[in-house]
Amino acid sequence: MVFCPYCYKVHTNYWRLRLHWRMHEPFECDVCYDTFKTLSDLRDHHISLHRELPFDLPFRPVSVEREE
């Protein structure tokens, strides 16, 4: 059994936790570390607040630590 570190929902395996994780905020700004639910939200944030810095692809979702 594994649980979500944000909402503590219990999952039967790591794969189900990864699916569930998507509902939380998996996209992180590399500049200010704010998090967003969608890639487009992250892009809009970057354009509005960090316009002077390049916005590089691909984006990395925030990784989830695997508990064994």
Backbone atoms as SQL, in Angstrom:
CREATE TABLE atoms (id INTEGER PRIMARY KEY, chain TEXT, resi INTEGER, resn TEXT, atom TEXT, x REAL, y REAL, z REAL);
INSERT INTO atoms VALUES
  (1, 'A', 1, 'MET', 'N', 0.839, -1.177, 0.000),
  (2, 'A', 1, 'MET', 'CA', 0.000, 0.000, 0.000),
  (3, 'A', 1, 'MET', 'C', 0.886, 1.244, 0.000),
  (4, 'A', 2, 'VAL', 'N', 0.476, 2.221, -0.774),
  (5, 'A', 2, 'VAL', 'CA', 1.177, 3.503, -0.819),
  (6, 'A', 2, 'VAL', 'C', 0.151, 4.606, -0.625),
  (7, 'A', 3, 'PHE', 'N', 0.585, 5.722, -0.114),
  (8, 'A', 3, 'PHE', 'CA', -0.358, 6.822, 0.066),
  (9, 'A', 3, 'PHE', 'C', 0.187, 8.094, -0.555),
  (10, 'A', 4, 'CYS', 'N', -0.741, 8.974, -0.905),
  (11, 'A', 4, 'CYS', 'CA', -0.394, 10.256, -1.493),
  (12, 'A', 4, 'CYS', 'C', 0.117, 11.180, -0.382),
  (13, 'A', 5, 'PRO', 'N', 1.287, 11.789, -0.572),
  (14, 'A', 5, 'PRO', 'CA', 1.819, 12.660, 0.466),
  (15, 'A', 5, 'PRO', 'C', 1.044, 13.977, 0.623),
  (16, 'A', 6, 'TYR', 'N', 0.193, 14.291, -0.351),
  (17, 'A', 6, 'TYR', 'CA', -0.587, 15.530, -0.263),
  (18, 'A', 6, 'TYR', 'C', -1.941, 15.337, 0.400),
  (19, 'A', 7, 'CYS', 'N', -2.672, 14.326, -0.021),
  (20, 'A', 7, 'CYS', 'CA', -4.033, 14.160, 0.502),
  (21, 'A', 7, 'CYS', 'C', -4.196, 12.890, 1.335),
  (22, 'A', 8, 'TYR', 'N', -3.144, 12.072, 1.399),
  (23, 'A', 8, 'TYR', 'CA', -3.117, 10.844, 2.198),
  (24, 'A', 8, 'TYR', 'C', -4.082, 9.763, 1.706),
  (25, 'A', 9, 'LYS', 'N', -4.521, 9.882, 0.475),
  (26, 'A', 9, 'LYS', 'CA', -5.345, 8.823, -0.089),
  (27, 'A', 9, 'LYS', 'C', -4.484, 7.574, -0.271),
  (28, 'A', 10, 'VAL', 'N', -5.036, 6.427, 0.095),
  (29, 'A', 10, 'VAL', 'CA', -4.298, 5.169, 0.024),
  (30, 'A', 10, 'VAL', 'C', -4.529, 4.519, -1.341),
  (31, 'A', 11, 'HIS', 'N', -3.455, 3.979, -1.906),
  (32, 'A', 11, 'HIS', 'CA', -3.515, 3.306, -3.204),
  (33, 'A', 11, 'HIS', 'C', -2.902, 1.920, -3.061),
  (34, 'A', 12, 'THR', 'N', -3.372, 1.014, -3.881),
  (35, 'A', 12, 'THR', 'CA', -2.917, -0.367, -3.778),
  (36, 'A', 12, 'THR', 'C', -1.516, -0.586, -4.337),
  (37, 'A', 13, 'ASN', 'N', -1.097, 0.302, -5.255),
  (38, 'A', 13, 'ASN', 'CA', 0.247, 0.156, -5.813),
  (39, 'A', 13, 'ASN', 'C', 0.768, 1.504, -6.308),
  (40, 'A', 14, 'TYR', 'N', 2.022, 1.513, -6.646),
  (41, 'A', 14, 'TYR', 'CA', 2.677, 2.738, -7.067),
  (42, 'A', 14, 'TYR', 'C', 2.088, 3.280, -8.369),
  (43, 'A', 15, 'TRP', 'N', 1.721, 2.411, -9.279),
  (44, 'A', 15, 'TRP', 'CA', 1.146, 2.836, -10.559),
  (45, 'A', 15, 'TRP', 'C', -0.137, 3.630, -10.338),
  (46, 'A', 16, 'ARG', 'N', -0.984, 3.184, -9.447),
  (47, 'A', 16, 'ARG', 'CA', -2.227, 3.914, -9.157),
  (48, 'A', 16, 'ARG', 'C', -1.941, 5.260, -8.482),
  (49, 'A', 17, 'LEU', 'N', -0.931, 5.282, -7.661),
  (50, 'A', 17, 'LEU', 'CA', -0.537, 6.550, -7.058),
  (51, 'A', 17, 'LEU', 'C', -0.092, 7.530, -8.138),
  (52, 'A', 18, 'ARG', 'N', 0.680, 7.061, -9.104),
  (53, 'A', 18, 'ARG', 'CA', 1.128, 7.933, -10.194),
  (54, 'A', 18, 'ARG', 'C', -0.051, 8.488, -10.980),
  (55, 'A', 19, 'LEU', 'N', -1.070, 7.694, -11.219),
  (56, 'A', 19, 'LEU', 'CA', -2.273, 8.188, -11.905),
  (57, 'A', 19, 'LEU', 'C', -2.975, 9.246, -11.051),
  (58, 'A', 20, 'HIS', 'N', -3.107, 8.970, -9.798),
  (59, 'A', 20, 'HIS', 'CA', -3.751, 9.902, -8.874),
  (60, 'A', 20, 'HIS', 'C', -2.966, 11.200, -8.767),
  (61, 'A', 21, 'TRP', 'N', -1.653, 11.104, -8.795),
  (62, 'A', 21, 'TRP', 'CA', -0.771, 12.258, -8.615),
  (63, 'A', 21, 'TRP', 'C', -1.071, 13.370, -9.604),
  (64, 'A', 22, 'ARG', 'N', -1.568, 13.016, -10.771),
  (65, 'A', 22, 'ARG', 'CA', -1.854, 14.001, -11.817),
  (66, 'A', 22, 'ARG', 'C', -2.883, 15.039, -11.382),
  (67, 'A', 23, 'MET', 'N', -3.739, 14.687, -10.437),
  (68, 'A', 23, 'MET', 'CA', -4.745, 15.658, -10.007),
  (69, 'A', 23, 'MET', 'C', -4.152, 16.756, -9.125),
  (70, 'A', 24, 'HIS', 'N', -2.973, 16.516, -8.606),
  (71, 'A', 24, 'HIS', 'CA', -2.295, 17.534, -7.813),
  (72, 'A', 24, 'HIS', 'C', -1.504, 18.437, -8.757),
  (73, 'A', 25, 'GLU', 'N', -0.565, 19.170, -8.264),
  (74, 'A', 25, 'GLU', 'CA', 0.114, 20.165, -9.084),
  (75, 'A', 25, 'GLU', 'C', 1.495, 19.671, -9.520),
  (76, 'A', 26, 'PRO', 'N', 1.560, 18.988, -10.655),
  (77, 'A', 26, 'PRO', 'CA', 2.825, 18.348, -11.041),
  (78, 'A', 26, 'PRO', 'C', 3.820, 19.214, -11.809),
  (79, 'A', 27, 'PHE', 'N', 3.441, 20.418, -12.231),
  (80, 'A', 27, 'PHE', 'CA', 4.367, 21.233, -13.020),
  (81, 'A', 27, 'PHE', 'C', 4.941, 22.356, -12.161),
  (82, 'A', 28, 'GLU', 'N', 6.250, 22.410, -12.117),
  (83, 'A', 28, 'GLU', 'CA', 6.934, 23.364, -11.243),
  (84, 'A', 28, 'GLU', 'C', 7.725, 24.380, -12.045),
  (85, 'A', 29, 'CYS', 'N', 7.639, 25.639, -11.635),
  (86, 'A', 29, 'CYS', 'CA', 8.416, 26.706, -12.258),
  (87, 'A', 29, 'CYS', 'C', 9.863, 26.576, -11.803),
  (88, 'A', 30, 'ASP', 'N', 10.800, 26.568, -12.750),
  (89, 'A', 30, 'ASP', 'CA', 12.220, 26.443, -12.424),
  (90, 'A', 30, 'ASP', 'C', 12.791, 27.711, -11.801),
  (91, 'A', 31, 'VAL', 'N', 12.062, 28.807, -11.914),
  (92, 'A', 31, 'VAL', 'CA', 12.553, 30.084, -11.397),
  (93, 'A', 31, 'VAL', 'C', 12.098, 30.312, -9.954),
  (94, 'A', 32, 'CYS', 'N', 10.796, 30.213, -9.701),
  (95, 'A', 32, 'CYS', 'CA', 10.274, 30.546, -8.371),
  (96, 'A', 32, 'CYS', 'C', 9.712, 29.334, -7.628),
  (97, 'A', 33, 'TYR', 'N', 9.690, 28.177, -8.276),
  (98, 'A', 33, 'TYR', 'CA', 9.247, 26.910, -7.673),
  (99, 'A', 33, 'TYR', 'C', 7.757, 26.867, -7.345),
  (100, 'A', 34, 'ASP', 'N', 6.995, 27.760, -7.923),
  (101, 'A', 34, 'ASP', 'CA', 5.545, 27.688, -7.786),
  (102, 'A', 34, 'ASP', 'C', 5.075, 26.486, -8.612),
  (103, 'A', 35, 'THR', 'N', 3.955, 25.881, -8.252),
  (104, 'A', 35, 'THR', 'CA', 3.488, 24.692, -8.959),
  (105, 'A', 35, 'THR', 'C', 2.134, 24.932, -9.614),
  (106, 'A', 36, 'PHE', 'N', 1.879, 24.156, -10.692),
  (107, 'A', 36, 'PHE', 'CA', 0.682, 24.332, -11.498),
  (108, 'A', 36, 'PHE', 'C', 0.137, 22.979, -11.930),
  (109, 'A', 37, 'LYS', 'N', -1.166, 22.925, -12.139),
  (110, 'A', 37, 'LYS', 'CA', -1.797, 21.663, -12.528),
  (111, 'A', 37, 'LYS', 'C', -1.596, 21.327, -14.000),
  (112, 'A', 38, 'THR', 'N', -1.463, 22.341, -14.828),
  (113, 'A', 38, 'THR', 'CA', -1.309, 22.073, -16.266),
  (114, 'A', 38, 'THR', 'C', -0.071, 22.787, -16.814),
  (115, 'A', 39, 'LEU', 'N', 0.396, 22.274, -17.903),
  (116, 'A', 39, 'LEU', 'CA', 1.534, 22.863, -18.580),
  (117, 'A', 39, 'LEU', 'C', 1.193, 24.252, -19.100),
  (118, 'A', 40, 'SER', 'N', -0.008, 24.435, -19.582),
  (119, 'A', 40, 'SER', 'CA', -0.396, 25.756, -20.082),
  (120, 'A', 40, 'SER', 'C', -0.446, 26.784, -18.954),
  (121, 'A', 41, 'ASP', 'N', -0.855, 26.374, -17.759),
  (122, 'A', 41, 'ASP', 'CA', -0.834, 27.292, -16.613),
  (123, 'A', 41, 'ASP', 'C', 0.600, 27.696, -16.274),
  (124, 'A', 42, 'LEU', 'N', 1.495, 26.747, -16.325),
  (125, 'A', 42, 'LEU', 'CA', 2.903, 27.048, -16.080),
  (126, 'A', 42, 'LEU', 'C', 3.445, 28.004, -17.137),
  (127, 'A', 43, 'ARG', 'N', 3.130, 27.756, -18.367),
  (128, 'A', 43, 'ARG', 'CA', 3.585, 28.630, -19.460),
  (129, 'A', 43, 'ARG', 'C', 3.051, 30.051, -19.278),
  (130, 'A', 44, 'ASP', 'N', 1.760, 30.183, -18.959),
  (131, 'A', 44, 'ASP', 'CA', 1.165, 31.509, -18.747),
  (132, 'A', 44, 'ASP', 'C', 1.836, 32.235, -17.578),
  (133, 'A', 45, 'HIS', 'N', 2.094, 31.486, -16.536),
  (134, 'A', 45, 'HIS', 'CA', 2.799, 32.049, -15.373),
  (135, 'A', 45, 'HIS', 'C', 4.170, 32.571, -15.780),
  (136, 'A', 46, 'HIS', 'N', 4.889, 31.760, -16.511),
  (137, 'A', 46, 'HIS', 'CA', 6.239, 32.143, -16.930),
  (138, 'A', 46, 'HIS', 'C', 6.210, 33.388, -17.810),
  (139, 'A', 47, 'ILE', 'N', 5.277, 33.439, -18.714),
  (140, 'A', 47, 'ILE', 'CA', 5.164, 34.593, -19.611),
  (141, 'A', 47, 'ILE', 'C', 4.825, 35.858, -18.830),
  (142, 'A', 48, 'SER', 'N', 3.951, 35.740, -17.867),
  (143, 'A', 48, 'SER', 'CA', 3.534, 36.937, -17.129),
  (144, 'A', 48, 'SER', 'C', 4.538, 37.395, -16.074),
  (145, 'A', 49, 'LEU', 'N', 5.269, 36.465, -15.450),
  (146, 'A', 49, 'LEU', 'CA', 6.161, 36.857, -14.356),
  (147, 'A', 49, 'LEU', 'C', 7.653, 36.764, -14.664),
  (148, 'A', 50, 'HIS', 'N', 8.021, 35.894, -15.571),
  (149, 'A', 50, 'HIS', 'CA', 9.447, 35.672, -15.849),
  (150, 'A', 50, 'HIS', 'C', 9.762, 35.893, -17.329),
  (151, 'A', 51, 'ARG', 'N', 9.140, 36.867, -17.891),
  (152, 'A', 51, 'ARG', 'CA', 9.238, 37.139, -19.326),
  (153, 'A', 51, 'ARG', 'C', 10.674, 37.290, -19.818),
  (154, 'A', 52, 'GLU', 'N', 11.539, 37.834, -18.975),
  (155, 'A', 52, 'GLU', 'CA', 12.927, 38.096, -19.396),
  (156, 'A', 52, 'GLU', 'C', 13.776, 36.830, -19.491),
  (157, 'A', 53, 'LEU', 'N', 13.295, 35.733, -18.941),
  (158, 'A', 53, 'LEU', 'CA', 14.045, 34.476, -18.964),
  (159, 'A', 53, 'LEU', 'C', 13.500, 33.537, -20.037),
  (160, 'A', 54, 'PRO', 'N', 14.362, 32.724, -20.628),
  (161, 'A', 54, 'PRO', 'CA', 13.878, 31.794, -21.656),
  (162, 'A', 54, 'PRO', 'C', 12.977, 30.716, -21.059),
  (163, 'A', 55, 'PHE', 'N', 12.064, 30.292, -21.851),
  (164, 'A', 55, 'PHE', 'CA', 11.113, 29.257, -21.444),
  (165, 'A', 55, 'PHE', 'C', 11.402, 28.016, -22.282),
  (166, 'A', 56, 'ASP', 'N', 12.140, 27.084, -21.711),
  (167, 'A', 56, 'ASP', 'CA', 12.629, 25.927, -22.460),
  (168, 'A', 56, 'ASP', 'C', 11.716, 24.722, -22.334),
  (169, 'A', 57, 'LEU', 'N', 11.598, 23.997, -23.410),
  (170, 'A', 57, 'LEU', 'CA', 10.917, 22.709, -23.419),
  (171, 'A', 57, 'LEU', 'C', 11.985, 21.634, -23.431),
  (172, 'A', 58, 'PRO', 'N', 11.774, 20.448, -23.038),
  (173, 'A', 58, 'PRO', 'CA', 10.535, 19.921, -22.461),
  (174, 'A', 58, 'PRO', 'C', 10.425, 20.280, -20.987),
  (175, 'A', 59, 'PHE', 'N', 9.215, 20.171, -20.501),
  (176, 'A', 59, 'PHE', 'CA', 8.956, 20.447, -19.092),
  (177, 'A', 59, 'PHE', 'C', 8.995, 19.149, -18.319),
  (178, 'A', 60, 'ARG', 'N', 9.418, 19.253, -17.092),
  (179, 'A', 60, 'ARG', 'CA', 9.489, 18.075, -16.240),
  (180, 'A', 60, 'ARG', 'C', 8.415, 18.158, -15.174),
  (181, 'A', 61, 'PRO', 'N', 7.600, 17.141, -15.043),
  (182, 'A', 61, 'PRO', 'CA', 6.711, 17.130, -13.890),
  (183, 'A', 61, 'PRO', 'C', 7.528, 16.902, -12.625),
  (184, 'A', 62, 'VAL', 'N', 7.028, 17.393, -11.544),
  (185, 'A', 62, 'VAL', 'CA', 7.692, 17.185, -10.258),
  (186, 'A', 62, 'VAL', 'C', 7.667, 15.705, -9.961),
  (187, 'A', 63, 'SER', 'N', 8.781, 15.152, -9.579),
  (188, 'A', 63, 'SER', 'CA', 8.837, 13.713, -9.348),
  (189, 'A', 63, 'SER', 'C', 8.265, 13.344, -7.986),
  (190, 'A', 64, 'VAL', 'N', 7.734, 12.159, -7.924),
  (191, 'A', 64, 'VAL', 'CA', 7.185, 11.628, -6.677),
  (192, 'A', 64, 'VAL', 'C', 8.199, 10.625, -6.147),
  (193, 'A', 65, 'GLU', 'N', 8.533, 10.756, -4.891),
  (194, 'A', 65, 'GLU', 'CA', 9.445, 9.794, -4.274),
  (195, 'A', 65, 'GLU', 'C', 8.746, 8.457, -4.124),
  (196, 'A', 66, 'ARG', 'N', 9.362, 7.427, -4.574),
  (197, 'A', 66, 'ARG', 'CA', 8.780, 6.096, -4.489),
  (198, 'A', 66, 'ARG', 'C', 9.073, 5.496, -3.115),
  (199, 'A', 67, 'GLU', 'N', 8.013, 5.054, -2.472),
  (200, 'A', 67, 'GLU', 'CA', 8.176, 4.402, -1.175),
  (201, 'A', 67, 'GLU', 'C', 8.146, 2.911, -1.381),
  (202, 'A', 68, 'GLU', 'N', 9.051, 2.212, -0.753),
  (203, 'A', 68, 'GLU', 'CA', 9.113, 0.764, -0.940),
  (204, 'A', 68, 'GLU', 'C', 8.740, 0.033, 0.316);
